[in-house]
Amino acid sequence: MSSSTTTTTNSLHDARRLFPRLVSNIARHSYRAVEIITLWFWLSHRFPESGLIRQILFMNDQDIESLAVEADLILNSLLLPNPAPTHDDNNDMPITAALLNMQTINTQYCINNCDSVSQGLSATLCGLRWMVFEDLLGQDQMAVAAAIVANENLNWMVLMDLFWANVYNNNPLLGYPLLRMIINDDDEDDNDDDLTSECTLLVTFMRGSLFTEEELREIFTRYGGVEKVVIQETPATSSSLYARIVFHSPMVLYMVLGNSNMVELLIGGKRMWARRFKSE
């Protein structure tokens, strides 16, 4: 086995060891646990000499909880549209800084470098493979579901209908900035038809409402990773009436549409309608 393969295997194993400690031991939401673990791995890649993950694995639950609180500061800062300036030398992440043996890691650093931090976290999540967490997330949710069944005497299929309706209606990932940016492209064998049917949004514009590619990309990047924007080509004398937004993950469609077939968006006084694109 190559050294790179061994390193990757160890990373996945370590991620799976950390997950139940965050969820079961210190009662973190499973989605936030994935984000926190991803952040720690990103920091460990940036500062490999620190041995950050190995240090965390040997910490007690109380110290891990304190470290997770510091991770929340970074993750929450990614949600701020206009973050308030703070001093560059603020020491709001002392435990993390000590583990990395450096003092430049703080929320202001992450705010100042928001784009690169976000991209780094997304890339790290891809490297860890979102699928490694899927069964763990399932176990966590199913444990809750089993408790509801026991207490409410609900039929299992009825419970699952309620569970998934809650997921898609309430968009639980909207409060988790990193998972909103998830890029789930591990399967390189997907063809364009699959991408079109699963990951593409069709938006139509009210006549006279002009949207540029840059505007559309900015609008929909708020929901998740945008791969490309394709606007209707028209003569110079006409305006485009529709565009296709291709996302990295079909999950993002649920961020936009929820459980609706079509949603209306009003952006800067300009109106558009969004629905799932269906290839002919």
N, C-alpha and C positions, 0 to 999 in steps of 0.2 A: 504494500500500500504506500503511495507517495506521501511525502510530508504534508503537501497541501491538502490531500484527502483526509489525512489523520487530523490535521488542524481543524478542518471543517466539521468532521465527525465529533471531535471534542467540543467544538463550539455549540453544536446542536444539542449535545448531551448536557452541557452546562446550562444552556437556556432552559431546557426541560427541568433541570434540578431547581432552578431559581423560581420558575413559575408557581409551583404549589406553595413555596414559602411565602410569596407575595399574596397569593389568593387565599390560601387556607390559614396561614400563620398570622398574617397581619391584616387580613380582610380587605385587600385591595380588589377593585373590580377587575375582572379577567382581561377586559380590553386595555385598561390602564396598565395592568401588569405587563402585557406585551410591549407597550410603549416604553415603559421604564427599563425593561430588559434590553430593548433595542438601543436605548440611549446609553446604557452602560457598555454595551458592546461597541457602539460607535466611539465612545471615549477610550475604550481599551485599544481600539485600532489606531486612534490618533496618537495615543501615548503607550505604545506597546511595552516600553520598559517598566511601566508601573505594575504590570501583572494585576490589573484592576479586578478582573473577574475572579481570579483565584482568591484575592483578598476578600471579596464579597462573599464567596462561598463559605469562607471560614468565619464570617461574622455571625453574632447571635441575632435573634429576631429583633430585639430592641434597636440595635445599631442599624440593621437593614431598614427598619421602619424610618429611622432618622435620615438615612441616605435616600430613601424613596421620597421623602418630603422635599429634599433638595432637588431631586429629579423632577418633581411636580413643578417647581419654579421654572425650569427650562421649558418643559412641555406647555405650560400655561402661557409662557411668554410668546410662544409661536402663534397664539390666538389673538394677540393684541394688535389692532390695526394701527394705533398711534401710541406706542408705549411711551410712558413718561421717562424722561432722561434721568439716569442715576449716575453716581460717580463711578468711574472706571475701576477704582480701587475698592469698591464695596466688597465685603467679605460675607456674602449671604449664602455661600456654599462651602463652609469650612471643612466639613467631613470629606466631601468630594475632592476639594483642593488638596487636602492632606494625603488622601490615598493616591492622588496623581503626582504628589510632591511638587505642586506648582500653585501659584496664587492668582493666575490670570483667568481661571474658570469661575465665572459668575454669571448672573442673569444678564448683566449689561453686555458681556462678551457675546452672548447668544443673540441678544437683540440687535447688536451692531452687525452681526454676521448671520442674520436670520435666514437668508436665502441659502447660503452654503451649509448651514446647520441643518435646515430642512432637507436639502438634497442628500446630505450625508446620512441622515437618519433613514430616509427612504431607501437609499442604496443598501444600507446595513440590514434593513428589514428584508429586502430581497435576498441578501446574502444568507441570512438566517433561515430563509424560506418560510413564508407565511404558513405553508402547509404543516410545518412542524408543530405549530400551535393549534391547528384545527381540531385535532382529537382532544387536546387538553381543554380547549374552550368548550367543546362538546360535553366533556365529562363534567365541567363546572356547571354548565347550564342544565344538564340532565340531573345532576344532584339536586339542584333547586326544584326542577320539575318533579322529581320523585317525592320530594317533601310536600309539594302542593297536592300531588295525587293522594298521598297518605292522609293529609289533613282535610282535603275537600272531596275526596272520593270521586274524582273526575276520571272519565274514560281517557285512556292514554292518547288516542287519536284526537279527541276533543282538546286535550291539553296541548298537543303539538300545534293544532290549528291556532289556539290562543297565543301560544308562544311566538310563532312566526308572524302572526298578525301584529303582535306587539313590536317585534323587531322592525318590520317594514313601515308600520304606521308612525312609530315614535322615533325612527332614525337614531338608534342609540349611539352610533359612531360620531354623530355631529359634535359631541362634546370631547372627542378625542382627536386632536389635530394631526397626529402622525398617521393614524389609521385612515384618516380622510385622504391622505396622500399616498396610500398604499399602491404599489405597482406590482400587480400579480401577473408577471409575465414569465413564469418559470417554464411553461410548456411552449418551447420554441417551434413545435410542430403545428401550432394553430394556423389555419389558413385564413385568408382575407374574409371569406364568407362567414366563418365563425366569429371573427372580430367584428364584422359589420352587424351581425344579428345580435350579438351579446353585449357589445360595448359602445354602440353608437346611438347618439341622441339626435333627433331631427328637430330643429328649431325653425319656426316660420315667423316672419316679421309683418307687422302692420305696414301697409304701403306708406312710404315716406319716412319710416324708421330705419335709419342707416346705422349698421353696426360694422365696425372693422374687424379684421381677424384678431388684432391685438385686444380689442374690447371684449370679444367673445371669449378669448383665451383667459383673460383676467377674470371675467365673470364666473366661468365654470371651473377654474382652478381652485376656487374657494371650496368646491365640493370634493375634489380629488384630482389625481394626475391626468392631465390632458395630453394625449399623444399627438393629435393633429386637428386642425379646424379647416373644413372645406366649405367655402362660400360659393353659392351659385354664380356662375360666370354670366355676365350680361353685357350688352353693348354699353358704351360710355354714356349714352343718353338715358339708360334705365337703371333702376336700383335693384339690388338682389332681394329676393323674397324668402329665401330659406338658406340654411347652412346645416352641415353635419358636424357634430362634435364627437370625435372618437376618443374614448377614455382608455386608460391602461387596464382598468378592471371593470367588469360588469357590476361590481358592488356600487360603483359611483352612480350608476343609473338610479339605484334606490335612494341615494342621497338626494337626487334631484326630484324624482317623481314620487317617492314614497309609495303609497298603494294606489296612486291615481294613474289613469291612462294618459292624462294630459294635465299640465300645469301652466298657469299664466304668470309671466314674470314682467314686472315693470321696473326698468332700469333707467335711471336718469330721465324720466319722463317718456321713455321709449318702451313700447310694448312688444313682447314676443310670446310665443306659445311653444312649449317643449313636449315632445312625446318620443317614445321608443321608435327608432328607425327600423323599418321592415323591408328587407330586400325583396325585389320582385322575383 
